[in-house]
Amino acid sequence: MFFGPRRFWGDNPFKSSYEAVIIGGGVHGLATAYYLARDHGLTDVAVIERRYIGYGGAGRNTAIVRANQRTPENVRLYSEGLKLWPELIDELDFNLMFFDCGNLNLAHSEAGMGAFRLQVATAQFMGVRSELLDAKQCQELVPLLDISDRPKYPILGGMYHPPGGTVRHDAVVWGLARGAWARGVHIHQQTEVTGIDTADGRVTGVRTTRGNIRTPKVLIATGAYGAQTARLVGIRLPIQVLTIQAMVSQPLKPFLHHVVSSGTYHCYCHQSLKGELVTGAHMDPWPNYTTQVTAEYLKHQAEALTDLMPALKSLKFMRIWSGLADMTPDMAPIIDGNDPVEGLYLDCGWGYFGFKSGPITGRYLARFMVEECCPDILQPFSLKRYRENRLMGEISTPPNYGPWN
Ligand SMILES: Cc1cc2nc3c(=O)[nH]c(=O)nc-3n(C[C@H](O)[C@H](O)[C@H](O)COP(=O)(O)OP(=O)(O)OC[C@H]3O[C@@H](n4cnc5c(N)ncnc54)[C@H](O)[C@@H]3O)c2cc1C
């Protein structure tokens, strides 16, 4: 007997009112919906997705997770996020393929080493494992690294963060969607939010391509489209959108047991559990919303990888794709609520950090939306930090990208 593929979540009627509407079926929207239902019993929730869940960055990222950010506020959130994966695998009963192989960031200048020193000190102060390595120690971790004077930017040392690694991104999307739907959340795909209604400074509903929905609570979790969605209610966000490309190679026998990255080369890579080399980081340096791929990226990536690891010279790439990164001027997200519109919540500006932080942010945002009081851990990310000139300093990490630098 033939058993067709089993869908993880089913269809629900499109209702004209919900207690909460989440715009965007990415990792952040789905995680918030899941925790609203799981932790707060708020199940009269709709996730509205204009294409299909995981269409945005959630399904396009290179799956790297880590907690060695630059500022204590970020380290705290990402560190809780990192510890959440094993718990989530258990409770979702879904193999998210969490692989804590460790992350190695390379430095190619004294300035780079200095920046790592600061970053390691912050991590250690926050109780997160991170250490400075010299070039030889880097090569002991990754034997293919060329630590001679030959590369364009010789390797001086690195920052090693053992608890980081990778998680299967599609599995996270599917697992959260299944978990949310099983608890009563409605997931409406192929439905675009085209307007957000307010009255007397409060959210009253959303307009969609399938009809209007009345609701007192709306979360904007539209990834790269966060600034556009916020503009529907007259809120301007300091976000620039850049294309970020990635690719995977033919599968190889296991040879790379850590995530390796270099801000100087604008390049990172890791070997997937299937054996492919997954590589990315290069961003088109001008703001745009295209998801095309470019020959310039292929050339850049090939040069960077083979300069760092000459043994990769004959490696064949199988697939290349791109997605969008919503960059804020301080490379930290914007998480806010009830300001200036009551009942409206923002979860935007994650740039290329938003996968690793999805489930943990969703857990705290769900609490924020129900208790209407911003949890301590999310407070540093408020939108008003820009008005108050309280930028977060995350940009001082060595690998920083954006039209500003
Ligand atoms: C190539 C690449 C590599 C990356 N690598 C990493 C990495 O290794 N680690 C990491 O932590 N992060 C990484 N990121 C970043 C990460 O993918 C994003 O920050 C993250 O996916 C953001 O999640 P999200 O749920 O906020 O948004 P998304 O996953 O983008 O979801 C937003 C959804 O909203 C939908 N939407 C938009 N507008 C509307 C509307 N009006 N109505 C209804 N739906 C709408 C979109 O279709 C989309 O599905 C990478 C990104 C890219 C592109």
The ligand as a MOL file (V3000), in Angstrom:
LIG
                    3D

  0  0  0     0  0            999 V3000
M  V30 BEGIN CTAB
M  V30 COUNTS 53 58 0 0 0
M  V30 BEGIN ATOM
M  V30 1 C 22.1950 33.4600 2.6760 0
M  V30 2 C 21.8600 33.7360 4.1100 0
M  V30 3 C 22.6100 33.1440 5.1050 0
M  V30 4 C 22.2830 33.3760 6.4460 0
M  V30 5 N 22.9800 32.6920 7.4050 0
M  V30 6 C 22.5960 32.7920 8.7050 0
M  V30 7 C 23.2240 31.9870 9.6800 0
M  V30 8 O 24.0980 31.1700 9.3620 0
M  V30 9 N 22.8230 32.1160 10.9740 0
M  V30 10 C 21.8520 33.0050 11.3450 0
M  V30 11 O 21.5520 33.1060 12.5450 0
M  V30 12 N 21.2150 33.7560 10.4280 0
M  V30 13 C 21.5500 33.6640 9.1130 0
M  V30 14 N 20.9010 34.4030 8.1660 0
M  V30 15 C 19.8650 35.3600 8.5820 0
M  V30 16 C 18.5440 34.6860 8.8940 0
M  V30 17 O 18.1840 33.7960 7.8720 0
M  V30 18 C 17.4300 35.7300 9.0740 0
M  V30 19 O 17.8620 36.7360 9.9470 0
M  V30 20 C 16.1940 35.0590 9.6480 0
M  V30 21 O 15.7160 34.0790 8.7740 0
M  V30 22 C 15.0970 36.0800 9.9160 0
M  V30 23 O 13.9560 35.3450 10.3040 0
M  V30 24 P 12.5400 36.0070 10.2530 0
M  V30 25 O 11.5790 34.9920 10.7190 0
M  V30 26 O 12.6010 37.3150 10.9850 0
M  V30 27 O 12.3160 36.3960 8.7250 0
M  V30 28 P 12.1110 35.4780 7.4460 0
M  V30 29 O 12.5950 34.0970 7.6590 0
M  V30 30 O 12.6610 36.2270 6.2920 0
M  V30 31 O 10.5300 35.3900 7.3390 0
M  V30 32 C 9.7430 36.5100 7.0200 0
M  V30 33 C 8.5500 36.0260 6.2210 0
M  V30 34 O 7.6340 37.1130 6.0880 0
M  V30 35 C 6.9790 36.9710 4.8540 0
M  V30 36 N 6.3790 38.2700 4.5110 0
M  V30 37 C 7.0050 39.4210 4.1670 0
M  V30 38 N 6.1080 40.3990 3.9770 0
M  V30 39 C 4.8880 39.8720 4.2110 0
M  V30 40 C 3.5460 40.3750 4.1570 0
M  V30 41 N 3.2870 41.6560 3.8580 0
M  V30 42 N 2.5100 39.5370 4.4470 0
M  V30 43 C 2.7550 38.2330 4.7920 0
M  V30 44 N 3.9960 37.7090 4.8350 0
M  V30 45 C 5.0500 38.5090 4.5530 0
M  V30 46 C 8.0940 36.5180 3.9090 0
M  V30 47 O 7.5770 35.8660 2.7600 0
M  V30 48 C 8.9070 35.5940 4.8050 0
M  V30 49 O 8.5690 34.2230 4.6420 0
M  V30 50 C 21.2050 34.2420 6.8090 0
M  V30 51 C 20.4610 34.8480 5.7950 0
M  V30 52 C 20.7670 34.5940 4.4640 0
M  V30 53 C 19.9190 35.2340 3.4040 0
M  V30 END ATOM
M  V30 BEGIN BOND
M  V30 1 1 1 2
M  V30 2 1 2 3
M  V30 3 2 2 52
M  V30 4 2 3 4
M  V30 5 1 4 5
M  V30 6 1 4 50
M  V30 7 2 5 6
M  V30 8 1 6 7
M  V30 9 1 6 13
M  V30 10 2 7 8
M  V30 11 1 7 9
M  V30 12 1 9 10
M  V30 13 2 10 11
M  V30 14 1 10 12
M  V30 15 2 12 13
M  V30 16 1 13 14
M  V30 17 1 14 15
M  V30 18 1 14 50
M  V30 19 1 15 16
M  V30 20 1 16 17
M  V30 21 1 16 18
M  V30 22 1 18 19
M  V30 23 1 18 20
M  V30 24 1 20 21
M  V30 25 1 20 22
M  V30 26 1 22 23
M  V30 27 1 23 24
M  V30 28 2 24 25
M  V30 29 1 24 26
M  V30 30 1 24 27
M  V30 31 1 27 28
M  V30 32 2 28 29
M  V30 33 1 28 30
M  V30 34 1 28 31
M  V30 35 1 31 32
M  V30 36 1 32 33
M  V30 37 1 33 34
M  V30 38 1 33 48
M  V30 39 1 34 35
M  V30 40 1 35 36
M  V30 41 1 35 46
M  V30 42 1 36 37
M  V30 43 1 36 45
M  V30 44 2 37 38
M  V30 45 1 38 39
M  V30 46 1 39 40
M  V30 47 2 39 45
M  V30 48 1 40 41
M  V30 49 2 40 42
M  V30 50 1 42 43
M  V30 51 2 43 44
M  V30 52 1 44 45
M  V30 53 1 46 47
M  V30 54 1 46 48
M  V30 55 1 48 49
M  V30 56 2 50 51
M  V30 57 1 51 52
M  V30 58 1 52 53
M  V30 END BOND
M  V30 END CTAB
M  END
